[in-house]
Amino acid sequence: MPKKTKTRLPTTDEFLAYHPIRQPFEWVVNEENRVCIKVPKFRHPIGKKLCAIIRKENLFDAWLDDIGSIIWQRCDGRKTVKEILTDVQKQFPNQQNLDQRLFLFLQQMYHLNYINFQ
């Protein structure tokens, strides 16, 4: 049996140099500056067809908290993770562990296919 190869995780410095970019989801910002991402329930044609048959929208709303909303708006492919961290730290100077929260948020968004990295 061949050995499974593990993908090397990036170092903190490497991760800080990444440029996160949103996937082309529709999203809006409400009057409280909270982001709502319109996420497709199904990508496969069968799921889309099922939604059409039962007359349900093939989207659900993913509401982000204050910090997630700031991060999402800055994931434009131009800013690095480090620049986003600096912006978040300026917006929330009294919050603890913002670097860890940012890293976890970006990892979750990446695994959900909401963002990618350049």
Backbone as a printed PyTorch tensor [residue, N CA C, xyz], in Angstrom:
tensor([[[  0.8310,  -1.1760,   0.0000],
         [  0.0000,   0.0000,   0.0000],
         [  0.8840,   1.2510,   0.0000]],

        [[  0.5890,   2.1770,  -0.9200],
         [  1.4070,   3.3930,  -0.9380],
         [  1.1080,   4.2660,   0.2790]],

        [[  2.1340,   4.9480,   0.7150],
         [  1.9650,   5.8580,   1.8450],
         [  1.1920,   7.0980,   1.4090]],

        [[  0.3490,   7.5470,   2.2980],
         [ -0.3570,   8.7960,   2.0300],
         [  0.5950,   9.9470,   2.2980]],

        [[  0.6190,  10.8700,   1.3760],
         [  1.4650,  12.0390,   1.5760],
         [  0.6200,  13.1570,   2.1620]],

        [[  1.1830,  13.8050,   3.1330],
         [  0.4900,  14.9150,   3.7640],
         [  0.9070,  16.2140,   3.0870]],

        [[ -0.0570,  17.0730,   2.9010],
         [  0.2370,  18.3830,   2.3650],
         [  0.8000,  19.2360,   3.4970]],

        [[  1.9070,  19.8920,   3.2290],
         [  2.5290,  20.7430,   4.2430],
         [  1.6740,  21.9790,   4.4570]],

        [[  1.3690,  22.2720,   5.6970],
         [  0.6190,  23.4820,   6.0160],
         [  1.5410,  24.6870,   5.8680]],

        [[  0.9800,  25.8200,   5.4700],
         [  1.8290,  27.0060,   5.3310],
         [  2.2830,  27.5140,   6.6960]],

        [[  3.4190,  28.1530,   6.7130],
         [  3.8640,  28.8150,   7.9340],
         [  2.9990,  30.0530,   8.1480]],

        [[  3.0880,  30.6280,   9.3130],
         [  2.3180,  31.8460,   9.5940],
         [  2.6990,  32.9560,   8.6240]],

        [[  3.9810,  33.1180,   8.3800],
         [  4.4300,  34.1620,   7.4540],
         [  3.9230,  33.9090,   6.0360]],

        [[  3.9280,  32.6540,   5.6080],
         [  3.4060,  32.3220,   4.2780],
         [  1.9120,  32.6280,   4.2040]],

        [[  1.1850,  32.2440,   5.2520],
         [ -0.2570,  32.4760,   5.2600],
         [ -0.5710,  33.9710,   5.2540]],

        [[  0.1980,  34.7550,   5.9880],
         [ -0.0160,  36.2060,   6.0300],
         [  0.2030,  36.8550,   4.6620]],

        [[  0.9590,  36.2060,   3.7880],
         [  1.2300,  36.7570,   2.4530],
         [  0.1740,  36.3530,   1.4220]],

        [[ -0.7240,  35.4330,   1.7720],
         [ -1.7820,  35.0080,   0.8460],
         [ -2.7390,  36.1580,   0.5530]],

        [[ -3.3670,  36.0690,  -0.6120],
         [ -4.3810,  37.0340,  -1.0270],
         [ -5.7240,  36.2980,  -1.1230]],

        [[ -6.5780,  36.3890,  -0.0930],
         [ -7.8810,  35.7140,  -0.1820],
         [ -8.8050,  36.4360,  -1.1530]],

        [[ -9.5590,  35.6500,  -1.9050],
         [-10.5090,  36.2170,  -2.8670],
         [-11.8350,  35.4740,  -2.7520]],

        [[-12.9040,  36.2680,  -2.6900],
         [-14.2570,  35.6910,  -2.5720],
         [-14.6150,  34.9250,  -3.8380]],

        [[-15.3780,  33.8550,  -3.6560],
         [-15.9750,  33.1820,  -4.8010],
         [-17.1270,  34.0710,  -5.2840]],

        [[-17.5910,  33.8940,  -6.5050],
         [-18.5950,  34.8150,  -7.0580],
         [-20.0140,  34.5750,  -6.5230]],

        [[-20.1650,  34.6770,  -5.2110],
         [-21.4810,  34.5990,  -4.5950],
         [-22.0990,  35.9910,  -4.5610]],

        [[-23.4050,  36.0330,  -4.6470],
         [-24.1140,  37.2890,  -4.4260],
         [-24.0540,  37.5660,  -2.9260]],

        [[-23.8230,  38.8200,  -2.5550],
         [-23.8150,  39.1750,  -1.1440],
         [-24.2190,  40.6280,  -0.9790]],

        [[-24.7700,  40.9370,   0.1980],
         [-25.2330,  42.2890,   0.4980],
         [-24.7500,  42.6810,   1.8900]],

        [[-24.7210,  43.9860,   2.1260],
         [-24.3840,  44.5300,   3.4400],
         [-25.6150,  45.2670,   3.9430]],

        [[-26.0710,  44.9310,   5.1540],
         [-27.2570,  45.5980,   5.6920],
         [-26.8760,  46.9100,   6.3740]],

        [[-27.8640,  47.5790,   6.9390],
         [-27.6420,  48.8920,   7.5560],
         [-26.7420,  48.8200,   8.7880]],

        [[-26.5510,  47.6320,   9.3520],
         [-25.6620,  47.4560,  10.5130],
         [-24.2670,  46.9900,  10.0900]],

        [[-23.9760,  47.0830,   8.7850],
         [-22.6940,  46.6570,   8.2020],
         [-22.4250,  45.1660,   8.3660]],

        [[-23.4840,  44.3590,   8.4420],
         [-23.3500,  42.9040,   8.4950],
         [-23.5320,  42.3580,   7.0860]],

        [[-22.7080,  41.4010,   6.7240],
         [-22.7400,  40.8020,   5.3970],
         [-23.6430,  39.5720,   5.4080]],

        [[-24.4420,  39.4650,   4.3540],
         [-25.2650,  38.2860,   4.1100],
         [-24.8360,  37.7130,   2.7590]],

        [[-24.3330,  36.4770,   2.7940],
         [-23.8970,  35.8030,   1.5690],
         [-25.0240,  34.8960,   1.0980]],

        [[-25.3860,  35.0000,  -0.1630],
         [-26.4020,  34.1330,  -0.7700],
         [-25.6810,  32.8940,  -1.3120]],

        [[-25.8450,  31.7820,  -0.6090],
         [-25.1080,  30.5600,  -0.9350],
         [-26.0410,  29.5460,  -1.5910]],

        [[-25.6280,  28.9680,  -2.7220],
         [-26.4610,  27.9370,  -3.3520],
         [-26.5640,  26.6910,  -2.4670]],

        [[-27.7860,  26.1690,  -2.3430],
         [-27.9830,  24.9230,  -1.5990],
         [-27.4220,  23.7570,  -2.3930]],

        [[-27.6710,  23.7720,  -3.6880],
         [-27.2470,  22.6810,  -4.5600],
         [-26.4980,  23.2350,  -5.7490]],

        [[-25.4490,  22.5300,  -6.1520],
         [-24.7230,  22.8980,  -7.3670],
         [-25.0020,  21.9040,  -8.4800]],

        [[-25.3950,  20.7220,  -8.0880],
         [-25.6850,  19.6790,  -9.0730],
         [-27.0420,  19.9480,  -9.7190]],

        [[-27.1840,  19.6800, -11.0080],
         [-28.4550,  19.9360, -11.7090],
         [-29.6680,  19.2530, -11.0740]],

        [[-29.4800,  18.0750, -10.4850],
         [-30.6180,  17.3840,  -9.8670],
         [-31.1470,  18.1830,  -8.6850]],

        [[-30.2510,  18.6980,  -7.8500],
         [-30.6690,  19.5140,  -6.7100],
         [-31.3460,  20.7920,  -7.1510]],

        [[-30.7890,  21.4150,  -8.1850],
         [-31.3930,  22.6380,  -8.7140],
         [-32.7910,  22.3560,  -9.2520]],

        [[-32.9220,  21.2410,  -9.9400],
         [-34.2200,  20.8520, -10.5070],
         [-35.2330,  20.5830,  -9.3990]],

        [[-34.7880,  19.9070,  -8.3420],
         [-35.6620,  19.6280,  -7.2060],
         [-36.1970,  20.9250,  -6.6020]],

        [[-35.3270,  21.8950,  -6.4070],
         [-35.7630,  23.2000,  -5.8730],
         [-36.8010,  23.8420,  -6.7870]],

        [[-36.5860,  23.7380,  -8.0850],
         [-37.5430,  24.3090,  -9.0310],
         [-38.8830,  23.5890,  -8.9470]],

        [[-38.8550,  22.2700,  -8.8050],
         [-40.0990,  21.4910,  -8.7390],
         [-40.9200,  21.8570,  -7.5010]],

        [[-40.2420,  21.9770,  -6.3560],
         [-40.9750,  22.2800,  -5.1230],
         [-41.1090,  23.7900,  -4.8760]],

        [[-40.6780,  24.5500,  -5.8740],
         [-40.7890,  26.0150,  -5.8510],
         [-40.1130,  26.6440,  -4.6240]],

        [[-38.9220,  26.1540,  -4.3620],
         [-38.0890,  26.7140,  -3.3000],
         [-36.8480,  27.3160,  -3.9340]],

        [[-36.3880,  28.3910,  -3.3630],
         [-35.1890,  29.0340,  -3.8790],
         [-33.9790,  28.1450,  -3.6010]],

        [[-33.0460,  28.1190,  -4.5310],
         [-31.8420,  27.3090,  -4.3860],
         [-30.7390,  28.0760,  -3.6480]],

        [[-31.1040,  28.9980,  -2.7930],
         [-30.1340,  29.7910,  -2.0390],
         [-30.5030,  29.8020,  -0.5690]],

        [[-29.4930,  29.9170,   0.2690],
         [-29.7550,  30.2030,   1.6740],
         [-28.8810,  31.3860,   2.0770]],

        [[-29.2980,  32.0730,   3.1230],
         [-28.5820,  33.2480,   3.6020],
         [-27.5820,  32.8430,   4.6740]],

        [[-26.3260,  33.2130,   4.4820],
         [-25.2830,  32.9940,   5.4840],
         [-24.9040,  34.3680,   6.0380]],

        [[-25.3870,  34.6730,   7.2490],
         [-25.1060,  35.9540,   7.8890],
         [-23.7960,  35.8650,   8.6460]],

        [[-22.9530,  36.8720,   8.4910],
         [-21.6670,  36.9280,   9.1720],
         [-21.7350,  37.8860,  10.3430]],

        [[-20.9240,  37.6420,  11.3640],
         [-20.8570,  38.5690,  12.4900],
         [-20.0540,  39.8020,  12.0790]],

        [[-19.8390,  40.7070,  13.0270],
         [-19.1490,  41.9650,  12.7160],
         [-17.7420,  41.7420,  12.1730]],

        [[-16.9890,  40.8780,  12.8260],
         [-15.6140,  40.6320,  12.4000],
         [-15.5980,  39.8940,  11.0640]],

        [[-16.4320,  38.8760,  10.9180],
         [-16.5110,  38.1420,   9.6590],
         [-16.9160,  39.0420,   8.5070]],

        [[-17.8010,  39.9950,   8.7750],
         [-18.2470,  40.9230,   7.7300],
         [-17.1080,  41.8070,   7.2400]],

        [[-16.3000,  42.3040,   8.1740],
         [-15.1460,  43.1240,   7.8040],
         [-14.1700,  42.3030,   6.9560]],

        [[-13.9150,  41.0730,   7.4130],
         [-12.9750,  40.2090,   6.6930],
         [-13.4920,  39.9150,   5.2870]],

        [[-14.7660,  39.5260,   5.1870],
         [-15.3560,  39.1640,   3.8850],
         [-15.2360,  40.3090,   2.8830]],

        [[-15.5160,  41.5160,   3.3360],
         [-15.4850,  42.6640,   2.4360],
         [-14.0640,  42.9340,   1.9230]],

        [[-13.0670,  42.5130,   2.6710],
         [-11.6890,  42.7670,   2.2690],
         [-11.0690,  41.6130,   1.4730]],

        [[-11.7880,  40.5240,   1.3190],
         [-11.2780,  39.3810,   0.5460],
         [-11.5150,  39.6210,  -0.9430]],

        [[-10.8040,  40.5950,  -1.4830],
         [-11.0000,  40.9960,  -2.8710],
         [ -9.8650,  40.5380,  -3.7900]],

        [[ -8.9020,  39.8020,  -3.2400],
         [ -7.7790,  39.3350,  -4.0350],
         [ -6.6300,  40.3170,  -4.1020]],

        [[ -6.8380,  41.5230,  -3.6170],
         [ -5.7770,  42.5360,  -3.6350],
         [ -5.0750,  42.6280,  -2.2860]],

        [[ -5.8350,  42.5180,  -1.2040],
         [ -5.2520,  42.6240,   0.1410],
         [ -4.6870,  41.2810,   0.5810]],

        [[ -3.5840,  41.3440,   1.2960],
         [ -3.0190,  40.1270,   1.8800],
         [ -3.7250,  39.8450,   3.2040]],

        [[ -3.5200,  38.6480,   3.7140],
         [ -4.0790,  38.2950,   5.0220],
         [ -3.5220,  39.2400,   6.0810]],

        [[ -2.2530,  39.6030,   5.9600],
         [ -1.6370,  40.5240,   6.9230],
         [ -2.3240,  41.8920,   6.8950]],

        [[ -2.6230,  42.3970,   5.7060],
         [ -3.3060,  43.6910,   5.5970],
         [ -4.7200,  43.6110,   6.1750]],

        [[ -5.3890,  42.4890,   5.9440],
         [ -6.7320,  42.3060,   6.5000],
         [ -6.6490,  42.2600,   8.0210]],

        [[ -5.6530,  41.5580,   8.5590],
         [ -5.4720,  41.4910,  10.0090],
         [ -5.2620,  42.8860,  10.5890]],

        [[ -4.4510,  43.6940,   9.9320],
         [ -4.2180,  45.0730,  10.3980],
         [ -5.5240,  45.8680,  10.4100]],

        [[ -6.3250,  45.7350,   9.3480],
         [ -7.6220,  46.4250,   9.2810],
         [ -8.5460,  45.9810,  10.4140]],

        [[ -8.6050,  44.6870,  10.6540],
         [ -9.4930,  44.1490,  11.6980],
         [ -9.0240,  44.6160,  13.0740]],

        [[ -7.7100,  44.6420,  13.2890],
         [ -7.1920,  45.1010,  14.5750],
         [ -7.5000,  46.5730,  14.8130]],

        [[ -7.5070,  47.3780,  13.7560],
         [ -7.8760,  48.7920,  13.8900],
         [ -9.3600,  48.9390,  14.2150]],

        [[-10.2050,  48.1130,  13.5870],
         [-11.6590,  48.1850,  13.7990],
         [-12.0600,  47.6720,  15.1800]],

        [[-11.3260,  46.6720,  15.6980],
         [-11.6760,  46.0300,  16.9660],
         [-10.4580,  45.9970,  17.8870]],

        [[-10.0170,  47.1690,  18.3730],
         [ -8.7700,  47.2250,  19.1470],
         [ -8.8360,  46.4890,  20.4860]],

        [[-10.0120,  46.2770,  21.0350],
         [-10.1290,  45.6360,  22.3450],
         [-10.3850,  44.1350,  22.2800]],

        [[-10.4890,  43.5920,  21.0770],
         [-10.7540,  42.1610,  20.9200],
         [ -9.4700,  41.3510,  21.1220]],

        [[ -9.6070,  40.2130,  21.7640],
         [ -8.4840,  39.3090,  22.0000],
         [ -8.3700,  38.3170,  20.8480]],

        [[ -7.1830,  37.8340,  20.5800],
         [ -6.9130,  36.7410,  19.6390],
         [ -7.4570,  36.9830,  18.2300]],

        [[ -7.3790,  38.1940,  17.7460],
         [ -7.9070,  38.4840,  16.4110],
         [ -7.1590,  37.7300,  15.3190]],

        [[ -5.8700,  37.5230,  15.5030],
         [ -5.1240,  36.7740,  14.4930],
         [ -5.6490,  35.3490,  14.3860]],

        [[ -5.8940,  34.6970,  15.5150],
         [ -6.4230,  33.3350,  15.4970],
         [ -7.8260,  33.2860,  14.9120]],

        [[ -8.6490,  34.2760,  15.2740],
         [-10.0090,  34.3240,  14.7290],
         [ -9.9880,  34.5120,  13.2220]],

        [[ -9.1040,  35.3750,  12.7420],
         [ -8.9810,  35.6040,  11.3050],
         [ -8.5380,  34.3330,  10.5940]],

        [[ -7.5080,  33.6900,  11.1220],
         [ -6.9980,  32.4690,  10.4870],
         [ -8.0790,  31.3980,  10.4300]],

        [[ -8.7890,  31.1900,  11.5300],
         [ -9.8500,  30.1760,  11.5540],
         [-10.9810,  30.5200,  10.5970]],

        [[-11.3670,  31.7850,  10.5810],
         [-12.4400,  32.2210,   9.6840],
         [-12.0610,  31.9590,   8.2310]],

        [[-10.8450,  32.3550,   7.8500],
         [-10.4110,  32.1550,   6.4660],
         [-10.3070,  30.6680,   6.1230]],

        [[ -9.8350,  29.8600,   7.0600],
         [ -9.7650,  28.4210,   6.8140],
         [-11.1560,  27.8250,   6.6220]],

        [[-12.1090,  28.2340,   7.4560],
         [-13.4780,  27.7410,   7.3190],
         [-14.0740,  28.1700,   5.9890]],

        [[-13.8780,  29.4320,   5.6250],
         [-14.4150,  29.9290,   4.3660],
         [-13.7870,  29.2010,   3.1770]],

        [[-12.5040,  28.8690,   3.3000],
         [-11.8250,  28.1340,   2.2400],
         [-12.3900,  26.7130,   2.1190]],

        [[-12.5740,  26.0410,   3.2420],
         [-13.0890,  24.6650,   3.2130],
         [-14.5480,  24.6030,   2.7680]],

        [[-15.2900,  25.6880,   2.9690],
         [-16.6780,  25.7540,   2.4800],
         [-16.7390,  26.2070,   1.0220]],

        [[-15.5770,  26.5010,   0.4380],
         [-15.4900,  27.0020,  -0.9330],
         [-16.1440,  28.3690,  -1.1160]],

        [[-16.0920,  29.1900,  -0.0710],
         [-16.5940,  30.5620,  -0.1670],
         [-15.4900,  31.5050,  -0.6320]],

        [[-14.2210,  31.1340,  -0.3470],
         [-13.0780,  31.9370,  -0.7870],
         [-12.0250,  30.9970,  -1.3620]],

        [[-11.0520,  31.6030,  -2.0240],
         [ -9.8730,  30.9050,  -2.5070],
         [ -8.6810,  31.8070,  -2.2140]],

        [[ -7.4910,  31.3120,  -2.4100],
         [ -6.2870,  32.1130,  -2.1610],
         [ -5.4960,  32.2340,  -3.4430]],

        [[ -4.9370,  33.4180,  -3.6380],
         [ -4.0700,  33.6640,  -4.7940],
         [ -2.6470,  33.7490,  -4.3070]]])
